[in-house]
Structure formats: C-alpha cells, structure tokens
C-alpha cells in the first residue's frame, strides 16, 4: 500500500508542476490583453488564471499542512502529546507577546490608516513573538554546540 500511495503522490506532484509550467509559459510567451501589447504595462491574458491557480496551490499546501499532521497524530498518540505541548508553548509565547505589546497611537505628522490601537498591538505582538522565538533559536544553537564540546 505505501508504494501505491507514493506513486499517487508522485503523479499528483508532476501534474501540479506541469500545470504550473504550462501557465508560466503562457504568461511569458502567450497573448496579451488587447491594448496593452508593446506598452510598459503589458498584461498577459492568463494573469487572472495564474492568480487563481496560485490560490489553489496555497489551499492545497494549507490542507496538506493540516491534514497530514492530524492523521499522523491520530495514528501515533505519543507524538500527538509532544505536538500539543509544542503548540501550547507557542500559544504561551504569543500570549506573552500580546500582553507586552503596546497599543499607544504613534505621534505621526501625517495621519495613517494603520495608526490605530488594535493594528499597533498586533504588530507589536508579532514582533515580540519573532524576537522571543529568535532568542530561543540562538540559545538552543549555543546550548547544542556547548553540549557537543563536552561529549
């Protein structure tokens, strides 16, 4: 059964890649929207199709990123425990970043539509989360290297 699944996945990936390559070729070498040919604003006819195709690919990637780990967690409950602990740690880090983020409106000379408390707090939480995760990554690299020196 695993061989059959591998074959299906391989064929599916080749089909997706073939469609993507064909659309790319149509984009670069295909017809243009009437009136835009030979102008700096040249627009290929397949632009909207390529955008829809990119949404399809992102959807498939999202679906596979959610479904496959969920199936693996169901089939191996011990790994599910580790995964849920990891998600809990990330949720705590995001919560801490949200609590530390400021929602104070910036004193800008020209008004900006994103200068509102909720957007500013969201940006601060994202930056805080990134900084905390970066710090954890750097500390874990140092820890691993130092541990390997003493082995």
Secondary structure, DSSP 8 states (H G I E B T S, - for coil): -HHHHHHHHHHHHHHHHHHHHHHHHHHHHS-B-TTTTTSTT--BTTHHHHHHHHHHHHHHHHHHHHHHHHHHHHH-HHHHHHHHHHHHHHHHHHHHHHHH--------SS--TT-SHHHHHHHHHHHHHHHHHHHHHHHHHHHHHHHHHT-
